[in-house]
């Protein structure tokens, strides 16, 4: 009978140790889940912030490229106008010289 009570006591101690380790394990798992949830939220926030930053950079680059194209178009138009004016001036000058030559030829 004493052996039975001794075995029962050992099994009770073993069961208490097993239950205690299970409780400690569940607490650790719960803590890890909270940390993982917190990490997931922080990662999501960081990811969203990075996406907003990249969108801002892309928009800024698009604006800069648009400004460069706009400036190039303005310069191209200005150069075209200057070339056209120079050509018209040279045609006008040539016409005046030809007219003078014809008048001079007619007079002589």
Secondary structure as UniProt FT lines:
FT   HELIX           2..107
//
